[in-house]
Every structure is written in C-alpha cells, then in structure tokens.
Amino acid sequence: MNPDAPSQPPATPRTTAHGHHPPPAVRSPGVLLALICAAQFMLVLDVTVVNVALPGMAADLHLDRTALTWVVTAYTLCFGGLMLLGGRLADALGARRTLLSGLAVFTAASLVSGLAGSAPVLIGGRIAQGVGAALLSPAALSLVTTSFHGPARNRALGVWAAIGGTGSAIGVLVGGALAGGPGWSWVFYVNVPVGIALLAALPAFVPARTPRPPARLDVPGAVLVTAGTGALIYGLVEAGDGGWGAPGTLLPLLAAVLLYAGFAAVERVAREPLMDLRMFTRRPVLAGAFLMLIATGLLIAFFFLGSVYLQHGRGYGALRTGLVFLPVAVAVGAGAHLGSRLVTSAGSRATAVGGMVVATAGCAPLAGLDADSGVYGVLLPCLAVAAFGLGAVFVTATTTALGMVAPGEAGLASGVVNTFHEVGGSIGVAVVSTVAAAGIGGAPGTVTGFADAFLVLAVTAGGCAAVSAVLVPRGRPETGGAMPLH
C-alpha cells in the first residue's frame, strides 16, 4: 500500500431496495455448514446415545426406575420446552451469540454429566444439556437459512435434514461402543473435545449480523409450558409405583392441567407470544403436531424399552444392544425416504394412515414378548418394521404442517411441530416406564411388564392411524419431505 496515496473516504454500506443492509458475506460457506451441522449432530446423538448406556448408569450410580426415566426425559423436556424461547433469543441477541452460548452450556453440561456420581447431579447435567440444546439448535438453523441463498440454501437444508436420520442410527451404535468399552461416562465425555473445538472454530466463520430491535421474550410462557410438561411426566412416572389413583400421581397430573391452562391464558394476552395458539386452528398444523407427538413418543419408547429389555432382561452387553438397534434406526431413514415420495403422490392422509398401520403391525406381535422370544427372529424384525412405518409418518408430519399453510406461517408451524417432536419423546418414555415398571425395576432377568408396554404402544399406533384417517388433510403438500429440527 502506498503511504503517500490520498486517503479514501470509508465506503458507504450497500443497502437493498427495501433499505435494509444485505447480510454480510460468509467466509467459506462449506466450512460454516460443516461446523454448524457438527454442533447439531451432537444434539441429535444425545437423544439416542444415552438409551443404550442406561443399564451401566443404573449399576454404577444405583439408579432406580424413576431416575432412569428422568435421565432420558430431562434432556428432551428442556430441549422441547425451551426451544421456542431459544429461537426468540436468537432473533433478539443474534444467532451467532446464541449459538455459541448454547454450545458452551451444552459442552459444560456434558462434562458435568460424565463426572456425575449421583442421580441428582446426572439429571441436573441432563437438564443443562437440554437448555444448551434449546439455545443452540434454533440458532444453528437460523444461520443455515440466512447464510445460504437460492439453490445453495436448499442443498444446505438437505444436509441439515439428513442429520436427523443419521444421528439416531449412529447414536445407538456409538452409545453401545462407548458404554461397552471405556464406560457410560464417555457418552457424555465425547461431547467435550468436540464442543471445545467448535467453540474455537465457529467465531471465525459465523458472520456477525446487524443488531435487530430488542424483542419481547415470553419467559412466563416458556416456564409454564416446560413446568406443565414436567408435572405431566412426573405424574406418569409416579403411577408406576403408587398406582393411578395415588395422590402422588393425581396431584402432579392436576398441576399439569393447571399449568397448561395458565400457559394458554398467558399466550392469549402476550404481545409477542411464545406460541401462537391460533396455529392449532389450522388443520394441517394440528395434524402435523399430533403425528409428530405420537411418532416420536413411539420411536423413543422403542429405544428405551428395548435397551432395558435386552440388557436388564436378557443379559446383553451395551455394544451388542447397539448393534441390534442399528437396523431399527436405519429403518427410520428408509421409511422417511419412501414417505417423502408417497406424500407427494398418494397424499398426506394415505401416507400417515399407512405408516401408522405398518407401525401397528410391527409392534403388535411384541405384546407376547417373554424371556424365550427370539431377539433376532422376533424383537429386531418387529421393531424394524414399526420404525419403517414411523419414518414415513415423520415426513408426513413436517410436510403437512409446513406445506399446507401460507408461507408467512411456515416459521410458526415449524416451531410448533419441533416442540411436539421433543415433548413426544419425553411422554413416550414416561408411559412405557410406568407400564413396564416391574421389569425395569426388578431383578436382572426379569421381563415382566415389557409385553404390556409394547401392547400399549401397538394400541397407541393403531389409535393414531384411526385418528389420522379423519384429522389429516387429503391433499398433497407443496414442499418436499424434510425431517424435523433434528
């Protein structure tokens, strides 16, 4: 540079035709996408990776059935309950700041969970992981949608959606390998070096955004809906010990009803509500949320119930259990691939009903499961068939909710469906934990209650098929089949 050259005035920032500054240029978009997807992949992995490690945690930390249930549900409860608030924070504080904050919380919470020596510390770590995930995931998706444009955005969102399918498959295998090798703590420790590396690399590639006007945060709404779901799960879990008529069951369930009512009242008067309840008057959104709630509840219940059955009831090791579940997880992706084609040719209703009928047919034979049932001849093929049907339902849920509403409502519909995705997993695990309480909390080799739990899942899938035949619209959605947020 010539020091004697006349100085130039600073360049005036370009503006768009509407007077807004264009988004800053993204440095190495491919690297940015890879880093964001790696962060999201950790969150997806943690939904299924823990299920295979549950018996090891129970043995080392002396966890009872209730504690085991909360190890799974605490994460998905906070992830789903606070996800919409996390999205609002990303708008208010900036996606970059929210992403890095969520990643830092998730990484630190993973370390705490791995070091846990008691149930309260482990569950507390899982709660913090859920809070970090609720900050990270919406911010990451926001960065994907704002950093890429045109065909590049479609490709980036395709990569993002693929993480949801591959994460669950890899999660069961990684969980089995880690729990069967260095120990269950490593299903959490593995997040720490990855999280630190991402915290160091992301700031160089995530562009800073022009600050937006401060947004009103509906914190009371987030607290009420999360507390309501927590009370619901607590009541469902307590029913396994005290019965459905016990005060310890009825009082939390009553509290859940009151908290949900309070949430609805707050959302009606909030100037910027966390969830626009009017979205539930849109039939496609209501149908998509219902399908996502049931499908996720069934799938996560399969992993939870099957893992405890194999390791506690049949004496399988963690790695062997992970290998058994790998085809089940792959079947979900295969069903989603077929479902994305059927939903645009046969329509949403036919695909939803067909997927749930397949899930019912796969799950029904497991109502006769006992200690002599063949794992590879009965359990594995039945779960794989059921998971295949659920994969098609996942696609139908998202495409119905997003492809049958006005473009301006797509963001709200997406938030509703993704919230039900996380909450469904929490409720599904709580229900099957209660029904199979005798087997989960009994002596090693006990399989009592597992058949009853699978019967409940089969009836639930069949009931969902019947409701879907009335609730889900007949039309074909205009968008392609995308997996949920994760």
Helices and strands as residue ranges (DSSP letters): H 29-61, H 65-81, H 83-93, H 95-115, H 119-147, H 151-180, H 186-189, H 191-205, H 219-242, H 247-269, G 277-281, H 283-308, I 309-313, H 318-345, H 348-363, G 364-368, I 375-379, H 380-403, G 407-409, H 410-435, H 437-441, H 450-471
